[in-house]
Amino acid sequence: QKEVEQNSGPLSVPEGAIASLNCTYSDRVSQSFFWYRQYSGKSPELIMSIYSNGDKEDGRFTAQLNKASQYVSLLIRDSQPSDSATYLCAATTTGTYKYIFGTGTRLKVLA
Amino acid sequence: GAVVSQHPSRVICKSGTSVKIECRSLDFQATTMFWYRQFPKQSLMLMATSNEGSKATYEQGVEKDKFLINHASLTLSTLTVTSAHPEDSSFYICSARGQDRASGANVLTFGAGSRLTVL
């Protein structure tokens, strides 16, 4: 199993809908998780970090962490065409500061 | 919040030449910086961890003699691609751990990236 896994997509949702992005992880990564957004040709930018079980909300974004099932998700409410990008899930490896990235999920929000 | 500056953003060079990419932490000190490479439609692949004042730690499969990393100060790390070849053409991105303004947590912040094209 890869350390961080994501479905590559593309995930298409209509404008205004909720986009749900999922990520699973292995035991080799620690309990710090991050969601980054990457537009084509640009470097990633941090959307949210989550460290504890449960939900964390920031504006239209909600990160959910379930340690028992080893998954972390990102919900985007009221999706906008400008949200169309690749969303990268990342986790730090146990005992180090190295960030391991999933392959990313490409999101398309249709106007 | 943490800002990482990377230069140049684009570089085109001839095969066999060397290219240097700079990464600077602008408003914080970074004892550790990370260098990633990303091929089209693929994820970020960690190349090496750059440690201030000591040798870089390279990931498996990354040639340390080809990708020279120097971290001479707490705000500057450089990546030199030596004797570049077309297969080295890629998007190179540096990053550093800095404090996120919103949460106060230390998070990974990326430079804007450098697109290298080797002819």
HADDOCK unambig.tbl for C-alpha pairs under 7 A between the chains (distance, minus, plus):
assign (segid A and resid 42 and name CA) (segid B and resid 112 and name CA) 6.55 0.50 0.50
assign (segid A and resid 43 and name CA) (segid B and resid 110 and name CA) 6.61 0.50 0.50
assign (segid A and resid 43 and name CA) (segid B and resid 111 and name CA) 6.87 0.50 0.50
assign (segid A and resid 43 and name CA) (segid B and resid 112 and name CA) 5.27 0.50 0.50
assign (segid A and resid 43 and name CA) (segid B and resid 113 and name CA) 5.82 0.50 0.50
assign (segid A and resid 44 and name CA) (segid B and resid 110 and name CA) 6.54 0.50 0.50
assign (segid A and resid 101 and name CA) (segid B and resid 44 and name CA) 6.44 0.50 0.50
assign (segid A and resid 102 and name CA) (segid B and resid 43 and name CA) 6.69 0.50 0.50
assign (segid A and resid 103 and name CA) (segid B and resid 42 and name CA) 6.37 0.50 0.50
assign (segid A and resid 103 and name CA) (segid B and resid 43 and name CA) 4.53 0.50 0.50
assign (segid A and resid 104 and name CA) (segid B and resid 43 and name CA) 6.46 0.50 0.50
